[in-house]
Amino acid sequence: MTMGDVFDFVVPLQQNMTQLIFLGSFFVVLLLGMLWDLGVFTKTQREEVTAAQALKHTAGWFSIGLLMTVVIYFFHGELQNIQSIEDMRQYQLDYKVQLDLSGDFDRAMSDFSKMSAVSYLSGFLLEYALSIDNLFVILLIFQSFKMNGENQKRILIWGVIGAVVLRFLFIYLGSEIVSKFEWVMYLFGAFLVYSGFKMLGSGDDDEIDTDNHVVVRYARKWFRVADNNPSETRFFTRQNGYLYLTIPFLVLIIVDVTDVVFAVDSVPAVFGVTRDPYLVFFSNIFAVMGLRSLYFLLGAGMDKFYSLKYGLSMILVYIGLKMLLEKYALEYGFNEIHNLLVIIGILCLSIFWSIWFPKENIDQTNG
C-alpha cells in the first residue's frame, strides 16, 4: 500500500468522523433536552406542569433552536465536507442555491455560512409556527375526548417522540425524491398553494365527533376497546383475561396521525426554503421538540392567536408560489434573506393582528 492509498483512505474517514461527531453531539443534546423537558432530572413526571415550568422549558427549547443558527454558521461547512470552491459549486448544483464564488475560498465560505444560517433560521421559524397550528388541533382532540391533565402529559410525551421519528422518515424520503426527480418540487409547490387556500377557507371546529372518528371506528371494529372509564391513564388494560385498548391509547394514535397530516404540509414547505437535508432535519426537529412545553404554556389561551392560522395559510401560499416560480425569483435576485424577511413579516403581522383585534371583539361586532 502506497502513501497515496493511505491518504485516499484516511481523508474520507476523517470527513465521516466529523459528520459522526457533529450528529452524535446533536442527538446527545436532544436526548438530554428531552429528559429535562419530561422532568426526569427534577422528578416531576407525575406532577402537573405549571405555567412557570412550561415557560422555562419553552424558552429553553426556543433559545436552543435559535442558538443552532450560530452552530450552523460555524460548522455547517464541515458537516457538508466543503473544502474547496469546487465543493461549493457541487453544493450549489445539488441544492439549487446562489453562492458568491467570484472571490477566494474564505470569502466564498463566509457567503456559504451566512446562506446556511439564514436558511436554517427561516426553516426553523416556519416549522415552529406550523407546530403551533398543530397544537390547536391537539387541544381540540384532548377537549373532545375529555382527556385529564395526566393523560395529556403522557400522550404529548409519546406524541413528540412519534413526531421526531415520523419527521425523520418524511425528510429522508423527501430528500431522496427531490434529489432524483426535480419536477417533484413543482408538485410540492402546487400542493402548498392548494393547502394554503384550503386552510384559509376552513372554519373553526368546536369539537371532534369522538364516536365516528376513523381511528375509533377502526379500533372498535378490529380490537377490544375499553371505553367505559374516562379517568383511565393506561394505554392497555386487561379485563376477564383479555387485553383491551383504552381511549388514551386511541387518542395517542389520533395525535400521531394528525402529525402525519401536518408533516405532509410542513416538510414540503421547508423544502421550499432549503433543499439541504441537514438544514431541513434540524429545523423540523428543534421546532417539534418544544411542542409539549409550548402546549402547556399556551393552554386555553391558544384561541387568542386566532389570526395565526391565516398568517400560516399565506406563508404556505407564498412558499408554494416561490417553488413554482423559483427560476424567475432567482433572476430577480430574490435570496434567503428576502425569504426570511417575508416569513417573519407575515408571522409578526398575524400575531399583532390577534393582539390589536381580539377575537372577542370581532365576535361581539359580528353578533
Secondary structure as UniProt FT lines:
FT   HELIX           3..37
FT   TURN            38..43
FT   TURN            45..46
FT   HELIX           51..79
FT   TURN            80..81
FT   HELIX           85..95
FT   HELIX           105..144
FT   TURN            145..146
FT   HELIX           149..180
FT   TURN            182..183
FT   HELIX           184..201
FT   TURN            210..212
FT   HELIX           214..222
FT   STRAND          225..226
FT   TURN            230..231
FT   STRAND          236..239
FT   TURN            240..241
FT   STRAND          242..246
FT   HELIX           247..271
FT   TURN            272..273
FT   HELIX           277..289
FT   HELIX           291..298
FT   HELIX           299..305
FT   TURN            306..307
FT   HELIX           308..324
FT   HELIX           326..331
FT   TURN            332..333
FT   HELIX           336..356
FT   HELIX           359..366
//
